[in-house]
Amino acid sequence: METQRTSYRLVLVPCPFQGHITPILQLGAILHSEDFYITVPHTNFNFPLNYPDFDFLEISDGLCEQNISSHNFIAAILGFNV
Protein backbone atom coordinates (compact mmCIF):
# COMPACT_ATOMS: atom_id res chain seq x y z
CA MET A 1 0.00 0.00 0.00
CA GLU A 2 1.35 3.36 -1.01
CA THR A 3 1.04 6.31 1.35
CA GLN A 4 0.58 9.79 -0.03
CA ARG A 5 2.61 12.54 1.57
CA THR A 6 0.98 15.94 2.02
CA SER A 7 3.01 19.02 1.08
CA TYR A 8 2.34 22.37 2.67
CA ARG A 9 2.96 25.89 1.39
CA LEU A 10 4.82 28.33 3.61
CA VAL A 11 4.98 32.08 3.08
CA LEU A 12 8.26 33.46 4.41
CA VAL A 13 8.14 37.25 4.84
CA PRO A 14 11.54 38.91 5.33
CA CYS A 15 12.00 42.38 6.77
CA PRO A 16 12.98 44.63 3.84
CA PHE A 17 16.36 45.68 5.25
CA GLN A 18 19.88 44.65 4.37
CA GLY A 19 20.78 41.22 5.69
CA HIS A 20 17.27 39.84 6.14
CA ILE A 21 16.72 38.26 2.72
CA THR A 22 19.59 35.74 2.78
CA PRO A 23 18.62 34.00 6.06
CA ILE A 24 14.99 33.74 4.92
CA LEU A 25 16.07 32.16 1.63
CA GLN A 26 18.40 29.76 3.47
CA LEU A 27 15.54 28.74 5.78
CA GLY A 28 13.32 28.33 2.73
CA ALA A 29 15.89 26.03 1.09
CA ILE A 30 15.97 23.82 4.19
CA LEU A 31 12.17 23.68 4.38
CA HIS A 32 11.90 23.04 0.64
CA SER A 33 14.18 20.02 1.06
CA GLU A 34 11.55 18.71 3.50
CA ASP A 35 8.83 18.95 0.79
CA PHE A 36 7.40 22.34 1.69
CA TYR A 37 6.37 24.73 -1.08
CA ILE A 38 7.91 28.15 -0.44
CA THR A 39 6.48 31.56 -1.35
CA VAL A 40 8.47 34.71 -0.62
CA PRO A 41 6.89 38.16 -1.04
CA HIS A 42 9.49 40.74 -2.04
CA THR A 43 9.74 44.39 -2.96
CA ASN A 44 11.17 45.85 -6.14
CA PHE A 45 14.49 46.44 -4.39
CA ASN A 46 14.89 42.94 -2.92
CA PHE A 47 14.48 40.51 -5.79
CA PRO A 48 16.39 37.22 -5.41
CA LEU A 49 17.32 35.59 -8.71
CA ASN A 50 18.75 32.13 -8.03
CA TYR A 51 15.95 30.21 -6.31
CA PRO A 52 14.01 28.49 -9.11
CA ASP A 53 12.05 26.21 -6.73
CA PHE A 54 10.48 29.13 -4.85
CA ASP A 55 7.48 31.23 -5.83
CA PHE A 56 8.13 34.96 -5.54
CA LEU A 57 5.32 37.45 -5.14
CA GLU A 58 6.25 41.05 -5.92
CA ILE A 59 4.60 43.57 -3.61
CA SER A 60 4.79 47.34 -3.48
CA ASP A 61 6.51 48.83 -0.47
CA GLY A 62 5.28 52.34 -1.23
CA LEU A 63 8.79 53.75 -1.17
CA CYS A 64 10.71 55.54 -3.87
CA GLU A 65 14.40 54.86 -4.47
CA GLN A 66 15.55 58.08 -2.78
CA ASN A 67 13.81 57.10 0.46
CA ILE A 68 15.58 53.76 0.75
CA SER A 69 19.11 55.09 0.37
CA SER A 70 21.40 54.62 3.35
CA HIS A 71 21.44 58.40 3.79
CA ASN A 72 17.71 58.54 4.40
CA PHE A 73 17.09 55.65 6.81
CA ILE A 74 14.59 57.58 8.96
CA ALA A 75 12.47 58.45 5.91
CA ALA A 76 12.46 54.77 4.94
CA ILE A 77 11.23 53.74 8.40
CA LEU A 78 8.57 56.44 8.38
CA GLY A 79 7.49 55.27 4.92
CA PHE A 80 6.49 51.90 6.38
CA ASN A 81 3.98 53.59 8.67
CA VAL A 82 1.60 54.46 5.86
C-alpha positions in Angstrom: 0.0 0.0 0.0 1.4 3.4 -1.0 1.0 6.3 1.4 0.6 9.8 0.0 2.6 12.5 1.6 1.0 15.9 2.0 3.0 19.0 1.1 2.3 22.4 2.7 3.0 25.9 1.4 4.8 28.3 3.6 5.0 32.1 3.1 8.3 33.5 4.4 8.1 37.2 4.8 11.5 38.9 5.3 12.0 42.4 6.8 13.0 44.6 3.8 16.4 45.7 5.3 19.9 44.6 4.4 20.8 41.2 5.7 17.3 39.8 6.1 16.7 38.3 2.7 19.6 35.7 2.8 18.6 34.0 6.1 15.0 33.7 4.9 16.1 32.2 1.6 18.4 29.8 3.5 15.5 28.7 5.8 13.3 28.3 2.7 15.9 26.0 1.1 16.0 23.8 4.2 12.2 23.7 4.4 11.9 23.0 0.6 14.2 20.0 1.1 11.6 18.7 3.5 8.8 18.9 0.8 7.4 22.3 1.7 6.4 24.7 -1.1 7.9 28.1 -0.4 6.5 31.6 -1.4 8.5 34.7 -0.6 6.9 38.2 -1.0 9.5 40.7 -2.0 9.7 44.4 -3.0 11.2 45.9 -6.1 14.5 46.4 -4.4 14.9 42.9 -2.9 14.5 40.5 -5.8 16.4 37.2 -5.4 17.3 35.6 -8.7 18.8 32.1 -8.0 15.9 30.2 -6.3 14.0 28.5 -9.1 12.0 26.2 -6.7 10.5 29.1 -4.8 7.5 31.2 -5.8 8.1 35.0 -5.5 5.3 37.5 -5.1 6.2 41.0 -5.9 4.6 43.6 -3.6 4.8 47.3 -3.5 6.5 48.8 -0.5 5.3 52.3 -1.2 8.8 53.8 -1.2 10.7 55.5 -3.9 14.4 54.9 -4.5 15.6 58.1 -2.8 13.8 57.1 0.5 15.6 53.8 0.7 19.1 55.1 0.4 21.4 54.6 3.4 21.4 58.4 3.8 17.7 58.5 4.4 17.1 55.7 6.8 14.6 57.6 9.0 12.5 58.5 5.9 12.5 54.8 4.9 11.2 53.7 8.4 8.6 56.4 8.4 7.5 55.3 4.9 6.5 51.9 6.4 4.0 53.6 8.7 1.6 54.5 5.9 
